[in-house]
Amino acid sequence: MEEQKRFFYQPDLTTAIIDWSWTFIILIIGIIIAFEITHFQWVTATFIAVFLILAILQIFRRTVVVSPSKLVFNRLLVKEYLSIPLKDVRQPLFTKHTLTITVHGEVMTFSFTQRSLRSIKHLFQTNGVLDDDEA
């Protein structure tokens, strides 16, 4: 069985800003309803609960599983996983908190913790995706 490691990620900066903005709009609607109606309403509780559920999903459901043969991204509200064979990964670029890869001409950027990026970089070097001189 292939050795697999799971990491948490966030999408590129613009997508993350848009996703989190929509999520915070749900919270703001709940707060506005709470302030407009002087006593607590079930509608307010519903909006706040939906916000909390979406925030938890955005933090803990966005994962990538790295194996010696592929990267499998679990996205937020999409049923299909994004599976990228490592042989298709071109031009991996590591910065302080981001990984940018090109797959079939499409540039993808993901944000990780620095520790996760070090592990992914090591796995890329081990599997021949990243040359030692590129590190």
C-alpha positions in Angstrom: 0.0 0.0 0.0 1.2 3.5 -0.9 2.3 5.8 1.9 -0.1 8.6 2.1 0.0 11.9 4.1 -2.9 14.3 4.6 -2.5 18.0 4.8 -4.9 20.9 5.3 -4.9 23.7 2.6 -6.7 26.8 1.6 -7.2 27.8 -2.1 -5.3 30.7 -3.8 -5.7 34.1 -2.1 -8.5 35.5 -4.4 -10.6 32.3 -4.1 -10.1 32.2 -0.3 -11.1 35.8 0.0 -14.3 35.3 -2.0 -15.2 32.0 -0.2 -14.7 33.5 3.3 -16.5 36.7 2.3 -19.6 34.8 1.4 -19.3 32.8 4.6 -19.0 36.0 6.7 -22.0 37.5 4.9 -24.1 34.7 6.4 -22.9 35.7 9.9 -23.5 39.4 9.2 -27.1 38.6 8.1 -27.6 36.7 11.4 -26.2 39.6 13.4 -28.3 42.2 11.5 -31.5 40.2 12.1 -30.6 39.9 15.8 -30.2 43.6 16.1 -33.3 44.4 14.1 -35.5 42.1 16.2 -35.0 43.0 19.8 -35.5 39.5 21.1 -33.7 36.3 20.0 -35.3 34.6 17.0 -34.8 31.1 15.6 -33.8 32.8 12.3 -30.8 34.4 14.0 -29.8 31.1 15.5 -30.1 29.4 12.1 -27.9 31.9 10.3 -25.3 31.7 13.1 -25.4 27.9 13.0 -25.0 27.8 9.2 -22.0 30.2 9.5 -20.4 27.9 12.1 -21.0 24.8 10.0 -19.6 26.4 6.8 -16.6 27.8 8.7 -15.7 24.4 10.2 -16.1 22.8 6.8 -13.9 25.4 5.2 -11.2 24.8 7.7 -11.3 21.0 8.2 -12.7 19.6 4.9 -10.1 21.1 2.6 -7.5 18.5 2.6 -5.0 17.1 0.2 -3.7 13.5 0.3 -0.2 13.2 -1.1 0.9 9.7 -2.2 3.8 8.6 -4.3 1.7 8.6 -7.4 -0.9 11.4 -7.0 -2.3 14.4 -5.2 -6.0 14.1 -4.2 -7.7 17.4 -3.2 -10.9 17.3 -1.2 -12.8 20.4 -2.0 -15.5 22.1 0.1 -18.9 21.5 -1.5 -17.8 19.4 -4.5 -18.5 15.7 -4.4 -15.7 14.7 -6.8 -12.2 14.8 -5.6 -9.6 16.6 -7.6 -7.0 13.9 -8.4 -3.7 15.0 -10.0 -1.2 12.4 -11.0 2.3 13.4 -9.9 3.6 12.7 -13.4 1.4 15.6 -14.7 2.7 18.1 -12.2 4.9 20.7 -13.8 6.9 23.7 -12.5 6.2 23.2 -8.7 7.0 26.5 -7.0 7.3 26.7 -3.2 7.1 30.0 -1.4 6.8 30.7 2.3 3.1 29.5 2.6 2.1 28.6 -1.0 2.5 25.8 -3.5 2.0 26.7 -7.1 1.8 23.9 -9.7 1.0 23.7 -13.4 -1.2 20.8 -14.5 -2.1 20.5 -18.2 -1.4 24.2 -18.7 -3.6 25.3 -15.7 -1.8 27.0 -12.9 -3.1 26.1 -9.4 -2.1 27.8 -6.2 -2.7 26.4 -2.7 -1.8 27.8 0.8 -0.3 25.5 3.4 1.5 25.8 6.7 5.2 25.9 6.5 5.6 22.5 8.0 3.2 21.0 5.5 5.1 22.6 2.6 8.4 21.2 3.8 6.8 17.7 3.9 5.3 18.1 0.5 8.6 19.4 -0.9 10.4 16.4 0.5 7.7 14.0 -1.0 8.1 15.8 -4.4 11.9 15.3 -4.2 11.5 11.7 -3.2 9.1 11.0 -6.1 11.2 12.8 -8.7 8.7 15.7 -9.3 11.2 18.2 -7.9 14.9 18.0 -8.7 17.4 18.5 -5.9 18.8 21.5 -7.6 15.4 23.2 -7.7 15.0 22.9 -3.9 
